[in-house]
Amino acid sequence: MPPTPALESVETISTGWINKYHLRYTLPDGRPYTYEGVSRKGPERYEAALEALGSTGAPDPDAVCIVPLLPDGSVLLEREFRYPLNSWCVSLPAGLIDAGESLEEAVARELSEETGYRLRDDIAPAVRPLPQPGFSSTGLTEENVQVVFAQVEAAGEARPDSAELIEPFTVARADLRAFLDANQLPIGTRCQLILELLAL
């Protein structure tokens, strides 16, 4: 590995749902360097996360992204209004993992809340996570997301939060290529790449 910049301090610039920080580094050649970062974590948790990433690189996941597969092979997707884009978007069910919640508990909760679907109990395991969490935007935040493939079935009505505008829908795997080619809504990179792979 090449020489690593040394993180000297983390300065809190603003707080809220998203917190902004100045990260003060010393570059390998000795020059000081300041970088802006954002996190949903408060200052203590953010600094601890940066320290852990700098030493082990293996984070606990902050959120989960679910690739729900139905018994007939269809994929369960969502049209969700995303306020930062001021637009409806195509997405996979996803959400933050609550404190003390296991990965499977978070998957089951988010599926139920956002789509009304549940994990199948006739398949073990119903949840298959990728080997490690992936990062949302490595140039902006340390937030990481555990992608899981889940075997699901319909169970009832969705119960999203009052400000979450979500419309679940399914696409047959054989129709994914045509769906992606025709889609005009914004789509997150993670969702786009997974659907492109499933469409092969």
C-alpha positions, -999 to 999 in steps of 0.1 A, spaced: 0 0 0 12 36 -7 18 59 23 -14 69 40 -24 105 50 -27 109 88 -60 121 101 -52 148 127 -86 162 137 -123 163 128 -140 196 131 -178 198 133 -191 225 109 -228 220 111 -253 195 127 -287 182 118 -301 151 100 -268 153 80 -237 166 98 -209 184 80 -173 180 90 -138 193 81 -113 165 82 -78 178 88 -50 156 74 -13 156 70 -4 143 36 25 118 33 48 146 21 40 166 53 16 192 38 -17 199 56 -49 191 38 -86 198 47 -114 177 32 -151 182 37 -172 152 46 -208 145 57 -223 119 79 -256 110 96 -235 101 127 -228 127 154 -192 138 161 -182 110 185 -196 82 164 -183 97 132 -147 99 146 -149 64 159 -161 52 125 -132 70 107 -107 55 132 -121 20 127 -121 23 89 -85 36 90 -73 6 110 -95 -23 99 -115 -11 69 -143 -35 81 -174 -14 92 -206 -25 108 -234 -17 82 -253 15 87 -281 6 63 -295 -23 43 -304 -25 6 -327 -54 -2 -329 -73 -36 -363 -90 -31 -369 -120 -53 -404 -135 -55 -412 -172 -59 -418 -167 -97 -384 -151 -102 -398 -115 -104 -380 -87 -87 -398 -64 -62 -389 -27 -68 -402 6 -57 -411 40 -71 -402 63 -43 -403 101 -41 -368 113 -31 -368 148 -18 -331 157 -25 -338 149 -62 -374 164 -62 -384 134 -82 -398 99 -82 -370 73 -85 -367 36 -91 -352 19 -61 -349 -13 -41 -363 -14 -6 -337 0 18 -333 18 51 -311 24 81 -304 -4 106 -318 6 140 -296 4 171 -295 -32 185 -312 -46 154 -298 -76 135 -294 -75 98 -323 -99 92 -345 -79 116 -338 -48 96 -345 -66 63 -378 -79 76 -389 -45 91 -380 -25 60 -397 -50 37 -429 -49 57 -430 -11 62 -421 -2 26 -437 -30 6 -460 -52 26 -439 -82 17 -422 -106 41 -393 -130 42 -403 -165 31 -401 -191 59 -400 -221 36 -364 -213 24 -333 -212 45 -316 -189 45 -342 -164 32 -315 -136 34 -282 -139 17 -259 -108 23 -230 -99 1 -196 -105 18 -192 -69 30 -211 -36 31 -204 -12 2 -201 26 6 -227 50 -6 -203 77 -19 -167 73 -9 -159 110 -18 -187 123 4 -195 101 34 -185 70 54 -221 56 52 -221 20 42 -249 -3 30 -252 -40 33 -268 -54 1 -288 -86 7 -307 -109 -17 -339 -120 0 -366 -146 -9 -399 -128 -3 -437 -132 -6 -467 -109 -3 -480 -105 32 -503 -75 35 -503 -37 32 -472 -15 32 -469 8 62 -444 35 52 -438 66 74 -462 94 66 -436 114 46 -424 83 27 -441 82 -7 -435 46 -20 -452 25 -46 -440 -11 -48 -442 -29 -81 -427 -61 -96 -409 -68 -128 -404 -103 -142 -367 -111 -146 -373 -117 -183 -386 -81 -187 -358 -64 -168 -339 -55 -199 -369 -38 -216 -378 -21 -183 -343 -6 -179 -341 5 -215 -375 23 -212 -371 37 -177 -370 76 -176 -370 80 -138 -338 86 -119 -323 54 -105 -295 50 -79 -263 34 -90 -266 4 -67 -301 -4 -79 -291 2 -116 -260 -21 -114 -279 -49 -96 -308 -48 -121 -283 -48 -150 -267 -79 -137 -301 -96 -131 -311 -87 -167 -281 -106 -182 
